[in-house]
Amino acid sequence: MALPSVLSQKAAAQQQRINTFRTVELFLRAATTEAAYGDGLSFFGKMRSAGESIPPEFEALDPPGLLKDADRRIIPYLRSHQFVGLVAGIEDFFLQVLKAVLGAYPDKVGSAPLGLSELLEAGAFEPAIDRAIEGALIGLFYASPQKYRASIESYLSMPPSVLEPLWPAFVEMKARRDLGVHANWQKNDVYAKKVFEAGGSPAPGPFVGVDISYFSASEAISRRLVTAIEKHCLAKFSGSPEA
C-alpha cells in the first residue's frame, strides 16, 4: 500500500530536478551578460578565454543577441552539458520506479537464484530479491531502444499507449546525449539507426549541440514522461494483488 506514495515522491523529486535545469540556464544567461557588459574586466577576460576554448560550432546554436563572437559559445556549450544531465535524470527516474515496483512485486523479476525454501531457511529472502532485481535491471539501459521500452512496459504492466507518443523523441534525446558524451556532438550512423528504429527523425546537419528551443522541447518531453509514468503506476499499483 506504500508503493503509490513512494512513486509519487519519486515523480515529484524528478520534476524538481527538471526545474533545476531551467533556473540554472537563467542564471548562466544573467552571469554571461554581466561578464560582457559589467565593470569587471577580469570577469570579462575569463569569459572570453572560456569562449575561445569552446568549439566554434556552438556559436551558431543561439540567435544573435547581447553576446558576440566567441562569447556566444558559452551558454550553448553549458546548456548542452545540462542536457546530458537532463537525460541521465530521466533514466535514473525510470530505474528508481522499476526498483520500487519490482521490490513490491518481486514475482515480476522471474526466478530467483535460490529456491524459496533455501532462502527462507537462510533468512536471506529480501537480500536475494534485491540481488534478483539488480540482476534483472543490469544492462537494461544499454539495450536497444525497442528492448528498453519493452522491458519497462513489461515490468510496469504498461500498455504501449502510455509511452507511444513520447518514445521517439526520448530515444532521439538519449541518442543525442550519447553523441555529446562520446562523439563531441557530431552525428554518426549509430545515432541515426537508433532514432529510425524508434520511429523518429534524426536532427539535420552534422552537429547536434543543444539550442534553446530543443532544450525547452526536451524539458517538456521529460515532464510528460514523468507524469505519464506516475499516472499509470498510481492507477496500476494501488494495492491490487493482480498488479
C-alpha positions in Angstrom: 0.0 0.0 0.0 3.0 2.3 0.4 4.1 1.9 -3.2 1.8 4.7 -4.7 3.2 7.2 -2.1 6.8 6.2 -2.9 6.2 6.5 -6.6 4.6 10.0 -6.2 7.6 11.1 -4.2 10.0 10.0 -6.8 7.9 11.7 -9.6 7.8 15.0 -7.6 11.6 14.8 -7.0 12.2 14.3 -10.7 10.0 17.2 -11.7 12.0 19.4 -9.3 15.3 18.2 -10.9 13.9 19.2 -14.3 13.1 22.7 -12.8 16.8 23.0 -11.8 18.0 23.0 -15.4 15.7 25.9 -16.3 16.8 28.0 -13.3 20.5 27.3 -14.0 20.0 28.4 -17.6 18.6 31.7 -16.4 21.4 32.2 -14.0 24.0 31.5 -16.7 22.4 33.9 -19.1 22.5 36.6 -16.4 26.1 35.8 -15.5 27.4 36.0 -19.0 25.6 39.2 -19.8 27.1 40.7 -16.6 30.5 39.5 -17.6 30.2 41.0 -21.1 28.8 44.4 -20.0 29.6 44.8 -16.4 32.5 46.7 -14.8 34.6 43.6 -14.0 37.3 43.4 -16.7 38.8 40.3 -15.1 35.4 38.6 -15.2 35.1 39.5 -18.9 38.5 38.2 -19.6 37.8 34.9 -18.0 34.6 34.6 -20.0 36.3 35.4 -23.3 39.0 32.9 -22.6 36.4 30.2 -21.9 34.5 31.1 -25.1 37.6 30.9 -27.2 38.3 27.4 -25.8 34.9 26.0 -26.9 34.4 24.6 -30.4 33.1 27.3 -32.8 30.1 25.2 -33.8 28.4 26.2 -30.6 28.5 29.9 -31.6 25.7 29.4 -34.2 23.3 27.5 -32.0 21.6 30.5 -30.4 20.4 33.6 -32.3 22.5 36.8 -32.1 21.8 38.9 -29.0 23.8 40.8 -26.5 26.7 38.4 -26.6 29.1 38.5 -29.5 31.7 36.3 -31.2 33.2 33.6 -29.0 31.2 34.8 -26.0 28.1 33.3 -27.7 29.6 29.8 -27.4 29.4 29.6 -23.6 25.7 29.3 -23.0 25.0 26.6 -25.7 28.1 24.7 -24.5 26.9 24.6 -20.9 23.3 24.0 -21.9 24.4 21.0 -24.0 26.0 19.5 -20.9 23.0 20.3 -18.8 21.1 18.3 -21.4 23.3 15.3 -20.6 22.2 15.6 -17.0 18.5 16.0 -18.0 18.5 12.7 -19.9 20.5 10.9 -17.2 17.9 12.1 -14.7 15.1 10.6 -16.6 16.9 7.3 -17.0 17.5 7.3 -13.2 13.8 8.1 -12.6 12.9 5.0 -14.7 15.4 2.9 -12.8 14.1 4.1 -9.4 10.5 3.4 -10.4 11.4 0.0 -11.7 13.2 -0.9 -8.5 10.3 0.3 -6.3 7.7 -1.7 -8.4 9.8 -4.9 -8.6 10.5 -4.6 -4.8 6.8 -4.6 -4.2 6.0 -7.3 -6.8 9.1 -9.5 -6.9 7.3 -12.2 -8.9 7.8 -9.9 -11.9 11.5 -10.4 -11.7 11.4 -14.1 -12.6 13.2 -17.0 -10.9 15.5 -16.2 -8.0 19.0 -17.6 -7.9 18.0 -19.8 -4.9 14.8 -21.8 -4.3 12.2 -20.3 -1.9 12.8 -22.9 0.8 16.5 -22.3 0.8 16.0 -18.6 1.0 13.6 -19.0 4.0 16.0 -21.3 5.8 18.9 -19.0 5.2 16.9 -16.0 6.4 18.1 -14.1 3.3 14.9 -13.7 1.3 14.9 -9.9 1.0 18.7 -9.7 0.1 18.1 -12.3 -2.6 15.2 -10.4 -4.0 17.3 -7.3 -4.1 20.0 -9.2 -6.0 17.5 -10.6 -8.4 16.1 -7.1 -9.1 19.6 -5.7 -9.7 20.4 -8.6 -12.0 17.2 -8.0 -14.0 18.0 -4.3 -14.5 21.7 -4.6 -15.2 22.2 -3.8 -18.8 18.6 -2.6 -19.4 19.7 0.9 -20.2 22.3 -0.3 -22.7 19.7 -2.3 -24.6 18.3 -1.4 -27.9 15.5 1.3 -27.8 12.8 -1.2 -28.5 14.0 -3.8 -25.9 14.5 -1.0 -23.4 10.9 0.1 -23.9 9.5 -3.4 -23.9 11.2 -4.1 -20.6 9.8 -1.0 -19.0 6.3 -1.9 -20.3 6.6 -5.5 -19.1 7.9 -4.7 -15.6 5.3 -1.9 -15.1 2.4 -3.8 -16.7 2.1 -0.8 -19.0 0.1 -0.7 -22.3 2.0 0.6 -25.3 -0.2 3.7 -25.5 1.5 5.2 -22.4 4.9 5.6 -24.0 4.0 5.6 -27.7 3.5 9.4 -28.1 6.8 10.2 -26.3 9.2 7.4 -27.1 10.6 8.5 -30.5 11.5 11.9 -29.0 13.0 10.4 -25.9 15.1 7.9 -27.9 16.4 10.8 -30.0 17.3 12.6 -26.8 19.2 9.5 -25.5 21.0 9.1 -28.8 21.9 12.8 -28.9 23.2 12.6 -25.3 25.4 9.7 -26.3 26.9 11.8 -29.1 27.6 14.6 -26.7 29.4 12.2 -24.3 31.2 10.1 -26.8 31.4 12.0 -30.2 31.7 15.7 -29.4 28.1 16.3 -30.6 28.9 15.0 -34.1 26.2 12.8 -35.7 27.1 9.2 -36.7 25.4 6.1 -38.1 24.6 4.7 -34.6 22.6 7.8 -33.7 20.6 7.7 -37.0 20.0 3.9 -36.6 18.6 4.3 -33.0 16.4 7.2 -34.0 15.0 5.5 -37.1 14.3 2.3 -35.2 12.2 4.2 -32.7 10.2 5.9 -35.5 11.8 9.3 -35.0 13.6 11.8 -37.3 17.3 12.5 -36.9 18.4 16.1 -36.4 19.5 17.9 -39.6 23.2 18.7 -40.1 26.3 17.1 -38.7 26.4 19.0 -35.4 23.8 18.4 -32.7 24.7 20.7 -29.9 21.6 21.8 -27.9 19.9 25.1 -28.8 17.3 26.8 -26.5 14.3 25.6 -28.5 15.4 22.0 -28.5 16.3 22.2 -24.8 12.8 23.5 -24.0 11.2 20.8 -26.0 13.3 18.2 -24.2 12.2 19.6 -20.8 8.6 19.3 -21.9 9.1 15.7 -23.1 10.8 14.9 -19.8 7.9 16.3 -17.8 5.4 14.4 -19.8 7.3 11.2 -19.4 7.4 11.6 -15.6 3.7 12.5 -15.5 2.7 9.6 -17.7 4.7 7.0 -15.7 3.4 8.3 -12.4 -0.2 8.4 -13.6 0.0 4.8 -14.9 1.7 3.5 -11.8 -0.7 5.1 -9.4 -3.6 3.6 -11.3 -2.0 0.2 -11.7 -0.3 -0.4 -8.4 -2.9 0.9 -5.9 -2.7 -2.2 -3.8 -4.4 -4.7 -6.1 -2.8 -8.2 -5.9 -3.4 -8.6 -9.6 -0.8 -6.0 -10.5 
